[in-house]
Amino acid sequence: MPAASGPLTHAGQPSHHLTLANGDRLLVALHGGHLLSWRAAGRERLYLSPRAVFDGQAAIRGGVPVCWPQFNARGPLCKHGFARHRPWSWDGAALDPNGDGGALRLRLQDDAHTRALWPHAFVLTLTLALQPGRLTLQLAVYNPGPTAWCFTGALHTYLRLDAVADARLSGLRGRPEWDALTDRRQPAPEALCLAGPFDRVYGPGARPLRLQDGDQVLAIEQSGWSDTVVWNPGACGAAALADLPTEDHAHLLCVEAAQVDTPVELAPGATWQGSQTLALC
């Protein structure tokens, strides 16, 4: 059976799916270019809040938001920039006839609305490549204008866990670590205990990460992005978010491929690419 893709509607929003012969599947909304679901080996691997707002305007809580051209509130734009609030366009699919893989592409480019917020021409292309047990998200940023500009951002990936208190994230040893909750800086340990509120930024490193969640292991790699952000709101943080059930903090972890402290400067006519790959071990 070949891989299959096509348009559909999810929670009233235009979406596209890609389904492989083995049943692995992804679902992406055009609003925000937002990956909503990745099912692999019969199990949902991403966390999507049951209180997520699907009104075509608000950012969607969970899945993989595209944060661009600003990370968090570090600049003049709305938190995490405008890309996750804008309608993206469908840019095609490439399917393996044997059903063993495929990719979907979405696109966002400047218009009068974005130029009123951020006065630059740009083209974003999000490619979502699916293989059995493996997902790669690649964001390409192109500057078609006559002047250089800078950006920060992230692929803000929400992972679904059985129990965050029992999970372990390894592979960060020795990387610069900034704890945003305590403003403490130190080298990262080999493995992180993730219970409670957690908000840390890790500098560059070549080793892939491994997330152990019970008997499930997920390998996480990135390229292009300089930083990795690990975040869990904890009970108090979740209670402050209207679109997140308080108890769900115990079953999610964000591991983000990010550009936090050092903006990317993109020359006229240049393209930058950053990716994150999630693979079952």
C-alpha positions in Angstrom: 0.0 0.0 0.0 1.4 3.4 -0.9 1.7 6.3 1.5 -1.3 8.5 1.5 -1.8 12.2 2.0 -4.6 14.7 1.6 -6.5 17.7 3.0 -9.0 17.4 5.8 -10.5 19.5 8.6 -9.5 19.1 12.2 -11.4 21.0 14.9 -12.8 23.2 12.1 -9.3 24.1 10.8 -7.9 23.2 7.3 -5.3 20.5 7.8 -3.3 17.8 5.9 -2.4 14.3 6.8 0.3 11.9 5.8 -0.2 8.2 6.5 2.4 5.4 5.8 1.7 1.8 5.0 2.6 0.7 8.5 0.1 3.1 10.1 2.5 5.8 11.2 0.8 9.2 10.6 1.1 12.9 11.0 -1.5 15.7 11.0 -0.6 19.3 10.4 -2.9 22.4 10.5 -2.4 25.2 8.0 -3.0 27.7 10.9 0.5 28.3 12.2 2.0 25.5 10.0 1.3 23.6 13.2 2.1 19.9 13.5 -0.8 18.5 15.7 -0.1 14.8 15.8 2.6 12.2 15.2 1.6 8.6 15.6 4.3 6.0 15.5 4.3 2.3 16.4 0.6 2.6 17.3 1.1 5.4 19.8 0.7 9.2 19.9 4.1 10.8 20.4 3.2 14.5 20.7 1.1 16.2 23.4 -1.8 18.3 22.3 -3.9 20.0 25.0 -7.6 19.1 25.1 -8.1 22.8 25.8 -6.2 24.0 22.7 -7.9 26.9 20.9 -8.8 26.3 17.3 -10.1 29.6 16.2 -7.7 30.4 13.3 -6.2 33.2 15.3 -4.7 32.0 18.7 -1.6 29.9 18.9 -2.4 26.2 19.4 -1.2 24.7 22.7 0.8 21.5 22.1 2.1 19.7 19.0 5.0 21.6 17.4 4.4 25.4 17.2 6.8 27.3 14.8 8.2 30.2 16.8 9.5 32.8 14.4 11.0 35.4 13.9 11.3 36.0 17.7 11.9 33.6 20.5 9.7 34.1 23.6 9.3 37.8 24.5 12.9 38.7 23.6 12.0 41.5 21.2 9.2 43.9 20.1 6.9 41.2 18.6 4.2 39.1 20.3 5.6 36.2 22.4 7.3 33.7 20.0 6.6 35.8 17.0 3.8 35.8 14.5 4.4 32.7 12.4 2.3 30.5 14.7 -0.6 32.8 14.4 -0.7 33.1 10.6 -2.4 31.0 7.9 0.2 29.0 6.0 -0.3 27.6 2.4 -0.1 24.1 1.1 3.1 23.6 -0.9 2.8 19.9 -2.0 3.7 16.4 -1.0 6.3 13.8 -2.0 5.3 10.2 -1.4 7.3 6.9 -1.5 5.3 4.5 -3.8 6.2 1.7 -1.5 4.5 3.4 1.4 7.8 3.6 3.4 8.0 7.4 3.6 6.8 10.7 2.5 7.0 14.5 3.1 4.6 17.4 3.3 5.5 21.0 2.7 3.9 24.2 3.9 4.8 27.8 3.1 4.5 31.2 4.7 5.6 34.5 3.2 5.3 38.1 4.0 2.1 40.1 3.4 0.7 43.4 4.4 -0.2 42.1 7.9 3.3 40.7 8.6 5.1 43.8 7.2 3.0 46.0 9.5 4.6 44.0 12.4 8.0 43.3 11.0 9.1 45.3 7.8 10.9 42.5 5.9 10.3 40.3 3.0 10.6 36.5 3.8 9.6 33.0 2.7 9.4 30.2 5.2 9.1 26.6 4.1 8.3 23.9 6.6 9.0 20.3 5.5 7.6 17.4 7.5 9.3 14.1 6.5 7.9 10.9 7.8 9.4 7.4 7.9 8.5 4.4 10.0 9.3 5.4 13.6 11.0 8.6 12.5 9.9 12.3 11.9 12.0 15.2 10.7 10.8 18.8 10.7 12.9 21.2 8.7 12.3 25.0 8.6 13.9 26.9 5.7 14.1 30.7 5.9 14.7 32.7 2.7 15.4 36.4 2.4 14.2 37.6 -1.0 14.7 41.3 -0.1 17.5 43.8 -0.7 18.7 44.1 2.9 19.9 41.7 5.6 17.8 41.0 8.7 18.0 38.9 11.9 15.7 36.4 13.5 15.5 34.0 16.5 12.9 31.2 17.0 12.3 27.6 17.7 10.5 24.4 16.8 8.6 24.2 20.2 8.1 20.4 20.3 5.7 19.1 23.0 6.3 15.4 23.7 3.8 13.2 25.3 5.1 11.2 28.3 3.7 8.5 30.6 5.2 10.3 33.6 7.6 13.3 33.4 8.6 12.6 37.0 10.1 9.3 36.0 11.5 10.4 32.6 15.2 11.0 32.0 16.8 13.1 29.3 20.5 12.3 28.5 23.1 13.5 26.1 23.5 17.1 27.4 26.6 16.6 29.5 29.0 19.5 29.5 26.9 21.8 27.4 26.4 25.4 28.8 23.2 25.4 30.9 21.1 28.4 31.8 18.3 27.8 34.3 15.7 30.5 33.6 13.9 29.9 36.9 17.0 30.5 39.1 19.2 32.5 36.6 21.9 30.0 37.4 24.6 29.0 34.8 26.6 25.9 34.9 27.7 22.9 32.7 24.9 20.4 32.2 25.0 17.0 33.8 24.7 13.8 31.8 21.1 13.1 32.7 18.3 15.5 33.7 15.6 14.7 36.3 12.6 16.5 34.9 10.0 16.6 37.8 8.6 20.0 38.8 8.8 23.3 36.9 11.7 23.2 34.4 12.9 25.9 32.1 16.5 25.6 30.9 18.4 26.6 27.8 21.4 24.5 26.6 24.2 25.8 24.3 25.5 23.9 21.2 26.5 20.3 21.3 27.0 17.5 18.8 25.6 14.5 20.8 22.1 13.4 20.1 19.7 13.4 23.1 17.9 10.3 24.4 14.6 10.6 26.2 13.7 7.6 28.4 10.0 7.4 29.3 9.3 4.0 30.9 10.3 1.4 28.3 10.1 3.9 25.5 13.2 5.6 24.2 13.2 8.6 21.8 16.3 9.9 20.1 16.3 13.6 19.4 18.7 15.4 17.0 18.9 18.9 15.6 20.9 20.8 13.0 21.1 24.5 12.2 19.7 25.6 15.5 22.3 26.7 18.1 20.3 25.9 21.3 18.1 23.4 22.9 15.3 24.4 25.3 13.8 22.0 27.8 10.6 23.1 29.4 7.8 21.8 31.7 5.5 24.3 33.4 5.0 22.3 36.6 1.6 22.4 38.4 1.6 26.1 39.2 2.7 27.1 35.7 0.1 24.9 34.1 -2.6 26.3 36.4 -1.8 29.8 35.1 -2.4 28.7 31.4 -6.1 28.7 30.5 -5.5 26.3 27.5 -3.7 23.6 29.5 -5.3 21.3 32.2 -3.2 21.6 35.4 -2.8 17.9 35.8 -1.4 17.5 32.2 2.0 19.0 33.2 2.8 15.5 34.5 2.6 14.0 31.0 4.4 16.5 28.7 7.9 17.8 28.1 9.0 20.3 25.6 12.4 19.7 24.0 12.9 22.5 21.5 15.4 23.1 18.7 15.9 26.8 19.2 17.8 30.0 18.4 17.7 31.9 21.7 20.6 34.2 22.5 22.4 34.6 19.1 20.2 35.8 16.2 20.7 34.4 12.8 21.6 37.2 10.3 20.4 36.4 6.8 21.9 38.3 3.8 19.8 39.2 0.8 19.2 36.1 -1.4 20.4 33.7 1.4 18.6 30.7 2.9 19.0 29.3 6.4 17.8 25.8 7.4 17.2 24.3 10.8 15.8 20.8 11.6 14.8 18.5 14.4 14.5 14.7 14.1 12.6 12.4 16.4 13.2 8.7 16.1 12.1 5.7 18.1 14.9 3.5 19.5 
